[in-house]
């Protein structure tokens, strides 16, 4: 089992990895696109029927189920200008790729999101080796 994060900006790989870890996903490829307000508005209008920018959109492909060939989790598109916390928005989008939906899951996704954010803020928590924090400019 391998994760392919080659299409994730280096400064966001820790957030993607934390989300995948709390979701129990250890295999697959995903991409993260950094978009401006016009691009994310266009995608939001086209795919959700909402003509306004948003912080993050997720486009699942294979989900987390077995698929022939390499597993393609999907794409996350995030707009920094619409985010209060870019890494949290990325975690949120990745959890959607993993099949979670905060609108119907009784709080499970948001609890996993909080756990992933906690791991990003304290990477050397109980039972974890200390890691150098990734720099974000």
VENBELWO-V277512 format. One record per residue. N is the residue number from 1. RES is the residue in one letter. PSI is psi in whole degrees, -180 to 180 (NA if undefined). Layout:
n,res,psi
N,RES,PSI
N,RES,PSI
//
This chain:
n,res,psi
1,X,132
2,X,152
3,X,135
4,X,105
5,X,24
6,X,-22
7,X,26
8,X,128
9,X,138
10,X,-39
11,X,-7
12,X,-1
13,X,-34
14,X,-39
15,X,-43
16,X,-46
17,X,-41
18,X,-42
19,X,-44
20,X,-38
21,X,-49
22,X,-25
23,X,-8
24,X,26
25,X,121
26,X,12
27,X,141
28,X,175
29,X,143
30,X,162
31,X,150
32,X,126
33,X,132
34,X,123
35,X,154
36,X,172
37,X,-38
38,X,-43
39,X,-45
40,X,-31
41,X,-45
42,X,-47
43,X,-40
44,X,-41
45,X,-46
46,X,-40
47,X,-20
48,X,-4
49,X,21
50,X,116
51,X,65
52,X,156
53,X,158
54,X,173
55,X,-44
56,X,144
57,X,146
58,X,136
59,X,89
60,X,149
61,X,-78
62,X,-14
63,X,-150
64,X,7
65,X,157
66,X,140
67,X,152
68,X,136
69,X,-171
70,X,142
71,X,125
72,X,103
73,X,-40
74,X,-160
75,X,143
76,X,132
77,X,126
78,X,142
79,X,104
80,X,-34
81,X,-18
82,X,1
83,X,142
84,X,-25
85,X,107
86,X,-45
87,X,-38
88,X,-39
89,X,-39
90,X,-45
91,X,-47
92,X,-49
93,X,-42
94,X,-40
95,X,-36
96,X,-41
97,X,-28
98,X,4
99,X,4
100,X,147
101,X,106
102,X,-16
103,X,-15
104,X,-1
105,X,13
106,X,26
107,X,-3
108,X,-47
109,X,-45
110,X,-31
111,X,-41
112,X,-38
113,X,-46
114,X,-38
115,X,-43
116,X,-43
117,X,-40
118,X,-41
119,X,-36
120,X,-37
121,X,-26
122,X,73
123,X,-15
124,X,40
125,X,-179
126,X,130
127,X,10
128,X,142
129,X,147
130,X,138
131,X,153
132,X,130
133,X,141
134,X,136
135,X,136
136,X,123
137,X,NA
//
